[in-house]
């Protein structure tokens, strides 16, 4: 059962710091991604969001408009908060917000690790790897 959940846009330097802290923990420390690959120039143009549980930032994600549609990126949940459905709640929120802003966009897409493929499939995403095979 989810407790007090809130999703906010990270639209200030202090909130962006929290976004980057979660991504650093999940992608750089846990998954050993290089910081130079995790943080990119697209951070400046993407819209970032934080999922808060009881006022504590526990998950993050971003989206941006591209020539292909809306790209959802950098979905990350802190290790001790996984398995509670936060990523699903966050993804649904990102798609709702993006759809409201970019009413002409008819395609959502993302790149994901194989380990989280079932999560995205549950949300209606289709693997291009399977389409292309």
C-alpha positions in Angstrom: 0.0 0.0 0.0 1.4 3.4 -1.0 1.6 6.0 1.6 1.7 9.7 0.9 2.7 10.0 -2.7 3.2 13.2 -4.6 4.8 13.9 -8.0 6.3 17.3 -8.7 8.2 18.9 -11.5 11.8 19.5 -10.6 11.9 23.1 -11.8 14.4 24.6 -9.4 18.1 24.1 -8.9 17.4 22.5 -5.5 14.9 20.0 -7.0 17.2 19.2 -9.9 19.9 18.5 -7.3 17.6 15.8 -5.8 17.0 14.4 -9.4 20.7 14.1 -9.9 21.3 12.6 -6.5 18.8 9.8 -7.2 20.3 9.2 -10.7 23.9 9.2 -9.3 22.9 6.6 -6.7 21.1 4.3 -9.1 23.0 4.7 -12.4 26.5 5.7 -11.4 27.0 3.9 -8.0 24.7 0.9 -8.4 24.9 0.2 -12.2 28.4 1.6 -12.7 27.4 4.0 -15.5 30.0 6.7 -16.2 28.9 10.1 -14.9 29.8 11.5 -18.3 27.2 9.2 -19.9 24.5 9.6 -17.3 24.5 13.4 -17.3 24.1 15.0 -20.7 23.2 18.2 -22.5 19.6 17.0 -22.7 19.2 17.5 -19.0 18.9 21.2 -19.9 16.0 20.7 -22.3 14.1 17.8 -20.7 11.4 18.1 -18.1 12.3 16.4 -14.9 10.0 15.0 -12.2 10.4 13.7 -8.7 8.2 11.2 -7.0 8.0 11.9 -3.3 6.9 9.5 -0.6 6.2 11.3 2.7 8.0 14.4 1.3 11.2 12.3 0.5 12.3 12.1 -3.1 12.6 8.4 -3.9 12.2 8.2 -7.7 12.8 10.4 -10.8 12.3 10.5 -14.5 12.4 12.9 -17.4 10.9 13.4 -20.8 11.5 15.5 -23.9 10.0 15.9 -27.3 12.1 14.6 -30.2 11.4 14.2 -34.0 10.0 10.7 -33.2 7.7 11.7 -30.4 8.0 11.9 -26.6 11.0 10.2 -25.2 10.8 9.0 -21.6 14.2 8.7 -20.0 16.2 8.2 -16.8 13.5 6.5 -14.8 15.2 5.6 -11.5 13.9 4.5 -8.1 16.2 4.3 -5.0 16.9 0.7 -4.1 15.1 0.6 -0.8 11.9 1.9 -2.4 11.7 -0.5 -5.3 8.8 -3.0 -5.7 6.2 -0.5 -4.5 4.9 0.5 -7.9 6.5 3.9 -7.9 8.0 3.6 -11.3 4.6 2.7 -12.8 3.0 5.7 -11.1 5.7 8.0 -12.3 5.7 6.7 -15.8 1.9 7.1 -16.1 2.3 10.7 -14.7 5.0 11.6 -17.2 2.9 10.3 -20.1 -0.1 12.2 -18.9 1.8 15.5 -18.5 3.7 15.1 -21.8 0.4 14.3 -23.7 -1.2 17.4 -22.2 1.7 19.6 -23.3 2.4 18.1 -26.7 -1.1 17.3 -27.9 0.2 16.5 -31.4 2.6 13.8 -30.2 1.3 10.3 -30.9 4.3 8.2 -29.9 6.0 7.6 -26.6 9.2 5.7 -26.6 12.2 4.9 -24.4 15.3 2.8 -24.2 15.4 0.4 -21.3 17.5 -2.3 -19.8 16.3 -5.8 -20.3 15.8 -6.3 -16.6 12.9 -3.7 -16.5 11.3 -4.7 -19.8 8.4 -6.4 -18.1 7.5 -3.2 -16.3 7.3 -1.2 -19.6 5.4 -4.0 -21.4 2.8 -3.9 -18.6 2.4 -0.2 -19.4 1.8 -1.0 -23.1 5.3 -0.4 -24.5 6.4 -2.9 -27.3 10.0 -3.9 -27.7 11.4 -2.8 -31.0 13.9 -5.6 -30.8 11.1 -8.0 -31.1 9.4 -6.1 -33.9 12.7 -5.9 -35.9 13.5 -9.6 -35.5 
